[in-house]
Amino acid sequence: MLVFIPRSSPIHRVDARVKILYLLFLLFILVVKQSFEVLIIFSLLTIVLYHIANIPLKQSFEDFGTGWLFILLPILLHVLINPQTGIYTGVMSSLFLLNILLISLLSIYTTEVKSILQALVFFKVPSELAFIVTISIRFLPLMQEELDRIRISQALRGYELSPLSLPLPLIVPLLHSSLRRAMELAISLESRGFDPENIHVAVELELGAADYLLLLLLPILLFLLF
Amino acid sequence: MVELISIRNLHFSYSKKPVLRGINLSIDKGEFVGVIGPVGSGKSTLLFAMNGVIPHLLGGNFKGEVSICGMSTRAYKVSELSRSVGIVLQSPDSQIFSLKVRDEVAFALENRKLPREEIERRVDKYLKLFGLHSMKEEDPNNLSEGQKQKLALASTLAMEPEVILMDEPSSSLDFGAAVELYAILKDLNNAGRTIVVVEHDTEMLVDNVSRVLILKDGKIMSDGPPKKVLSDPRIERYGLKIPCQLRCSKGKNTKTGRVDKC
């Protein structure tokens, strides 16, 4: 399930705001320092972070199911375009995407949605946008379940997923049920006093000693790397 | 009697086809009203008109006047009306969005900016009322359908609204859970809450509600005490079933006291 996984790991204990800063920092390095060595080091770092968080790496592969095949798409495209050097560039692009997804998923697995919302509001992300992000994170697993149900029911009627055609028998019912769910959620939220024009989010996060240490470390890392 | 819900000449249509056609209705404080009718008769639409979802969130052609606790639903936003009226939708999965049971109940109270101590007091009170207190730190996704329905109700009740609206609360529950839910609703009604419940199961209404409305093609066809309305053979023409309890009492042999036909 693509949701917060409660554990008592050091990564879970890190404040959501610090985690967001480090996520941005890591993504920034990935984008700026595009080399094979950096990607390999980054991949190793990701494995270590999953280990520290006490979350098996296979969790993210299970959660994304066949969606991970899209990560391999750049290899195929690069090989088709440039058969000589394509494999190298393709692997680089795939590793890049893989790391972005793994590190982003880790932040979702180790942070409560409520803390993500508060952290986004703290960073002055408009409340409406912050609320949309957190609601999306909350409903991703439900959409995943819904997609599984639709896939099974269409398969029972003889539908086979083809890579050459648009999977409309999956997309249309999923879109329909998502829109219905969104409408019902909007009704339920507003009926419980939620006013989209006046969202009130109290930031109750508190920085601990380790968080301050990590915050101090961040500019040093930036200085060392650039 | 204090009138809490007043509907005058309400017409509504989502597109061209009218859904509600000239509804006039008055519901007093302390009433427990059951609304039944065939699929597409406008039951849920009527409920949505009572808390301002229509016309504010669901667009359409709206004519007439609806007021709740003296507030016109046209003039006030849904979030403002929520101080007086709470709604529980048919599917709890569409309304529960928090990752902890306690956060779901606290959500409406945080929107009202209540003090933290008052929020904690009400969360504990309503979770205890529904037997969910021991699960307050759990993910609502791990609850059974019946527990989710109770959580959705607890989340609405924690706002302590004057009027509670419910859309088919027993549709995803087994018989035992539905009976339990109605027992809680009856207790709340006895404590003075006004309740309007849309229901497809006529048998749930007989012994629980104080008044039944039958809706067909957007019009109120019948309105009165449950035993009188639901024992009328004409309800079968509307695609509804005379509840077994009433059929049985009709088939009771007055001499022997035995039920001949049920």
Boltz contact constraints between the chains, C-beta under 6 A:
constraints:
  - contact:
      token1: [A, 113]
      token2: [B, 99]
      max_distance: 6.0
  - contact:
      token1: [A, 138]
      token2: [B, 97]
      max_distance: 6.0
  - contact:
      token1: [A, 181]
      token2: [B, 94]
      max_distance: 6.0
  - contact:
      token1: [A, 184]
      token2: [B, 89]
      max_distance: 6.0
  - contact:
      token1: [A, 184]
      token2: [B, 94]
      max_distance: 6.0
  - contact:
      token1: [A, 185]
      token2: [B, 94]
      max_distance: 6.0
  - contact:
      token1: [A, 187]
      token2: [B, 53]
      max_distance: 6.0
  - contact:
      token1: [A, 187]
      token2: [B, 57]
      max_distance: 6.0
  - contact:
      token1: [A, 188]
      token2: [B, 89]
      max_distance: 6.0
  - contact:
      token1: [A, 188]
      token2: [B, 95]
      max_distance: 6.0
  - contact:
      token1: [A, 190]
      token2: [B, 78]
      max_distance: 6.0
  - contact:
      token1: [A, 190]
      token2: [B, 79]
      max_distance: 6.0
  - contact:
      token1: [A, 191]
      token2: [B, 51]
      max_distance: 6.0
  - contact:
      token1: [A, 191]
      token2: [B, 82]
      max_distance: 6.0
  - contact:
      token1: [A, 191]
      token2: [B, 87]
      max_distance: 6.0
  - contact:
      token1: [A, 192]
      token2: [B, 108]
      max_distance: 6.0
  - contact:
      token1: [A, 193]
      token2: [B, 79]
      max_distance: 6.0
  - contact:
      token1: [A, 193]
      token2: [B, 82]
      max_distance: 6.0
  - contact:
      token1: [A, 193]
      token2: [B, 108]
      max_distance: 6.0
  - contact:
      token1: [A, 193]
      token2: [B, 111]
      max_distance: 6.0
  - contact:
      token1: [A, 193]
      token2: [B, 112]
      max_distance: 6.0
  - contact:
      token1: [A, 194]
      token2: [B, 111]
      max_distance: 6.0
  - contact:
      token1: [A, 195]
      token2: [B, 79]
      max_distance: 6.0
